[in-house]
């Protein structure tokens, strides 16, 4: 029993090692055949075909990041509503109450973000 158990782990280790060797080999091969001729034009930051103006390290306003983060939060949280809506009858009253609490938390978060001005774009 012990030798069969160990031999199965040896196969797992062999596959992990083979995968690691394959990844390293592909990366080394790509590095060897990659033509590298850096010029100032190639090293310039690309901004949708428009010539860059000013410093490329100028910080962006934090509100854009907060706006995007709020979008991701509410987008991901809204995904939880679909399986709940499909299984509403099977979940019963407790599932309904739990989802109401969940929705109330989302609405409170949305109102908080709205009050703080995080939803204004400019």
MOGIGI-V955910 format. One record per backbone hydrogen bond with DSSP energy under -0.5 kcal/mol. NH is the residue of the N-H (numbers start at 0). CO is the residue of the C=O. Records with the same first field share a line. If there is no record, write none. Layout:
NH: CO, CO
This chain:
4: 0
5: 1
6: 2
7: 3
8: 4
9: 5
10: 6
11: 7
12: 8
13: 9
14: 10
15: 11
16: 12
17: 13
18: 14
19: 15
20: 16
21: 17
22: 18
23: 19
24: 20
25: 21
26: 22
27: 23
28: 24
29: 25
30: 26
31: 27
32: 28
33: 29
35: 33
36: 34
42: 38
43: 39, 40
46: 44, 49
49: 46
57: 54
63: 60
64: 60
65: 61
66: 62
67: 63
68: 64
69: 65
70: 66
71: 67
72: 68
73: 69
74: 70
75: 71
76: 72
77: 73
78: 74, 75
79: 75, 76
80: 77
81: 77, 78
82: 78
83: 79
84: 80
85: 81
86: 82
87: 84
90: 86
91: 87
94: 90
95: 91
96: 92
97: 93
98: 94
99: 95
100: 96
101: 97
102: 98
103: 99
104: 100
105: 101
106: 102
107: 103
108: 104
109: 105
110: 106
111: 107
112: 108
113: 109
114: 110
115: 111
116: 112, 113
117: 112
118: 112
119: 116
